[in-house]
Amino acid sequence: MPPRRTGEVGAGADAVPGLSRLVAWYPLRERLHGRLTCALSVAGDRSRALPVRRGGCRRSVDAFGLEPGRDLRRLRDVIIADRMTAPPLVSRFRPGTPDTPCRAPRRRPADHPDPLSTPSRRSRVTSTQRPWAVFDIDGVVADVTHRVVHLTASPPDWETFFALAGSDTPLPQGLALVEEVLATHEVAWLTGRPERIRAMTTDWLSAQGLPTGHLHMRPDGDDRPASVLKSAWLVELARIRPIAVVVEDDDAVVSALLAADWPVRQAAWAAPAAPLHTAQERWGRT
């Protein structure tokens, strides 16, 4: 029997592609950003290492108001000083021998269920913070019907579709609902729009008088269906504070979130568009 391997993913260039995918899937995991930063720096790509680290910190601050943790602060100092020789984030796992017994995993006692395991339990967690009110953008506060025509072409004209996002007409019902919850909730945006149009999206939200602090956008290259992407985001948000409501327009996303017991309210005030649904669920593009 071969010896057990260590828990390290890797430290150099070979680890960069896998860690990049993990960071795209879990953009709010500080430790993953740290490991990718380490791998890039050890591989000699310092020009990308610091931007990755800064991007992870910016997402944490923008999404949750959290400052970077001790590991990332130390990592920044090491890279700037050009003293990176090995990842400072050391795995908790150690190599063993075939005769080394495996320690049984620790389990939560049956009479102490995980308080964050379901939305109903999350809602009972006492918190001094206001709960989340989570909104989609397209079809909830922004009318995208004027640009959906670009998705009916073969192949779809994605660049034009996204380039016109800044000229979307606001949906009064969506704006009124956001205004209604602002006094008692913290508003977060979960949109399948790609990260590369963040500035355009932020400007549009600001022009409508909407908050822009907690804006989660699809990482470039992440083609997961919208229902999968948003479910993962909600799990991350729920670790910070309870989720009171999720406002979404797409039928498939609504069904998936309801099946997972999230508190969903469907926005039915925008005309449904079949090409947009296909873009969200089949192509994973918005």
Buried (B, 14 or more C-beta within 10 A) or exposed (E): EEEBEEEBBBBBEEBBEBBBBBBBBBBBBBEBBBBBBBBBBBBEBBEBBBEBBBBBBEBBEBBBEBEBBEBBEBBBEBBEEEEBEEBBBEEEEEEEEEEEEEEEEEEEEEEEEEEEEBBEBBEEEEEEEBBBBBBBBBBBBBBBBEBBEBBEEEEBBBEEBBBBBBEBEBBEEBBEBBEEBBEEBBBBBBBBBBBEBBEBBBEBBEEBEBBBBBBBBBBEEBEBBBBBBBBBBBBBBBEBBBBBBBBBBBEBBBEBBBEBEBBBBBBEBBEEBEBBBBBBBEBBBB
